[in-house]
Amino acid sequence: MATLSSVLTYDQATPHRPTIAEFGGGAFQDDPRRPPDPTAHPSAGMFNQATKQIVALARMSPSLKFQVEFPGGVPTITQLVALGSIITLANFTALGGQIFDNGAGDTSISLPLSLIPPQLTRPSGLTIVGDVEVDRARIFVDGSAWRIKTKLGATGVDAPFTFQVN
């Protein structure tokens, strides 16, 4: 059986999504001489099922969620949610995170990728969250940054948005 860590897998030196091995392999067995009371105590089967569900959900959960607003026309991260406990809005910049204003309607956000599990897919879930007229919005990876562009016609428009890093 693998040695279990008390540190979240997202906070370890190499952040990663949890594996079933980190939960004991999902193959615990009840002691046949002293089985648990099924009405009062969890069984090994229940624990195995719960750990398999956790691993499956972790595969689908975004590592980060950002909300960006533009007070005075300056892109500002106003909310940041991470699966681990290391990355927070308060220490985003201290960890090497940056937000760039590339021009109207064009924002880049970067964070050292060594701080998050490998991305499973491209960033997704870009949503405009303010009452700003926008007819085109997209997010893509640009080098080591996530780049967000919002436009009305051919003109860049600063519009508050949210997105997630998978």
Secondary structure as GFF3:
##gff-version 3
##sequence-region A 1 166
A	DSSP	three_ten_helix	9	11	.	.	.	ID=ss1
A	DSSP	three_ten_helix	20	26	.	.	.	ID=ss2
A	DSSP	alpha_helix	44	60	.	.	.	ID=ss3
A	DSSP	beta_strand	64	69	.	.	.	ID=ss4
A	DSSP	three_ten_helix	71	73	.	.	.	ID=ss5
A	DSSP	beta_strand	76	82	.	.	.	ID=ss6
A	DSSP	beta_strand	98	103	.	.	.	ID=ss7
A	DSSP	beta_strand	106	110	.	.	.	ID=ss8
A	DSSP	three_ten_helix	113	115	.	.	.	ID=ss9
A	DSSP	beta_strand	124	128	.	.	.	ID=ss10
A	DSSP	beta_strand	136	142	.	.	.	ID=ss11
A	DSSP	beta_strand	145	152	.	.	.	ID=ss12
A	DSSP	beta_strand	155	156	.	.	.	ID=ss13
A	DSSP	beta_strand	161	165	.	.	.	ID=ss14
###
